[in-house]
Amino acid sequence: MDDRYAGAQALQDRLGYQFTNQSLLREALTHRSAANQKAGGRRRQQQVKGAGSNERLEFIGDRVLGLLMAEWLLERYPGEQEGALGSRLAHLVSRVALAGIADTLDLPAALAVAEHEARAGVQTAANVVADALEAVLGAVFLDGGLEPARRMVRQCWKPVLEAQARPPKDPKTALQEWVLGRGLGLPVYETIGADGPSHAPLFVVRVSAAGQWGEGHAGSKRAAESAAAAVLLEKLEGGPQG
């Protein structure tokens, strides 16, 4: 507990933001496994799935990040149109980019996970730390408003954004070029789930190629396909696994 407290304080120092409501930060740094472990026994069975974890803050942090990043890209690249801006945005909010930023902030040191999950290395898994970074951003937004959240995004994402000399390729295009360049068959996309209300759908798409597969989740089929392609391309290129 002391180590996590020190990690949370160090994280605030790196962000240059001190929370007024520290409980928001604690929630942002609580993985579902730790929330379930804390609930314990009968209460755990009665508890709503994910309650007490950082999942709700991740939900809002994801939306705040998308808004602030889109704003920043419009400001920084006034001559670029939707296609190029969309490619930049997809890369900047990707799991790979978020996990790298989380590691730079040493966020895993402050993240609370269940003991058995910690032994399995969940605390440093790319998807877990990426989600936690979005949760921290959501917590900053709820604690201080849009301006502190904007400062966090522009501070933490600046190195990644500045490394983009040109708009990155769309993941679907990059995946297709990867397999064709090796004489392999074209990727096959399959929609394996579509849920949620009509105004906020959630599509789940799986793409298969080169004997492996990747899965993506998004609010449109096209975006889910791109997310799936990015996951599979990461696997095929031997990138970080989450």
WOSUL-V129514 format. One record per residue. N is the residue number from 1. RES is the residue in one letter. OMEGA is omega in whole degrees, 0 to 359 (* if undefined). Layout:
n = <N;N>
res = <RES;RES>
omega = <OMEGA;OMEGA>
This chain:
n = <1;2;3;4;5;6;7;8;9;10;11;12;13;14;15;16;17;18;19;20;21;22;23;24;25;26;27;28;29;30;31;32;33;34;35;36;37;38;39;40;41;42;43;44;45;46;47;48;49;50;51;52;53;54;55;56;57;58;59;60;61;62;63;64;65;66;67;68;69;70;71;72;73;74;75;76;77;78;79;80;81;82;83;84;85;86;87;88;89;90;91;92;93;94;95;96;97;98;99;100;101;102;103;104;105;106;107;108;109;110;111;112;113;114;115;116;117;118;119;120;121;122;123;124;125;126;127;128;129;130;131;132;133;134;135;136;137;138;139;140;141;142;143;144;145;146;147;148;149;150;151;152;153;154;155;156;157;158;159;160;161;162;163;164;165;166;167;168;169;170;171;172;173;174;175;176;177;178;179;180;181;182;183;184;185;186;187;188;189;190;191;192;193;194;195;196;197;198;199;200;201;202;203;204;205;206;207;208;209;210;211;212;213;214;215;216;217;218;219;220;221;222;223;224;225;226;227;228;229;230;231;232;233;234;235;236;237;238;239;240;241;242>
res = <M;D;D;R;Y;A;G;A;Q;A;L;Q;D;R;L;G;Y;Q;F;T;N;Q;S;L;L;R;E;A;L;T;H;R;S;A;A;N;Q;K;A;G;G;R;R;R;Q;Q;Q;V;K;G;A;G;S;N;E;R;L;E;F;I;G;D;R;V;L;G;L;L;M;A;E;W;L;L;E;R;Y;P;G;E;Q;E;G;A;L;G;S;R;L;A;H;L;V;S;R;V;A;L;A;G;I;A;D;T;L;D;L;P;A;A;L;A;V;A;E;H;E;A;R;A;G;V;Q;T;A;A;N;V;V;A;D;A;L;E;A;V;L;G;A;V;F;L;D;G;G;L;E;P;A;R;R;M;V;R;Q;C;W;K;P;V;L;E;A;Q;A;R;P;P;K;D;P;K;T;A;L;Q;E;W;V;L;G;R;G;L;G;L;P;V;Y;E;T;I;G;A;D;G;P;S;H;A;P;L;F;V;V;R;V;S;A;A;G;Q;W;G;E;G;H;A;G;S;K;R;A;A;E;S;A;A;A;A;V;L;L;E;K;L;E;G;G;P;Q;G>
omega = <179;179;180;178;178;179;179;178;178;178;178;178;180;179;185;181;178;183;170;178;184;180;176;178;179;179;180;183;180;177;181;183;179;178;179;180;180;180;174;169;185;180;179;181;181;186;174;183;178;182;179;180;182;187;179;179;175;180;181;179;178;180;178;179;180;179;185;178;178;177;183;181;176;180;187;183;185;182;184;180;189;183;180;179;179;178;178;182;182;179;185;179;181;178;182;180;181;180;178;178;178;178;178;179;185;180;180;181;182;187;179;176;177;185;182;177;178;179;180;178;182;184;181;179;186;182;181;181;176;178;180;178;176;179;178;177;177;179;177;179;181;182;188;180;188;184;175;177;178;179;179;181;185;176;188;183;184;180;181;180;182;177;180;177;178;177;178;178;172;183;180;178;181;179;180;179;181;183;180;179;180;177;181;180;180;176;178;182;180;175;185;178;175;187;176;180;184;181;180;182;175;180;176;183;175;177;181;176;176;176;179;180;176;184;180;179;179;183;174;181;180;180;178;177;178;179;179;179;179;179;181;180;177;178;184;180;177;179;181;178;180;*>
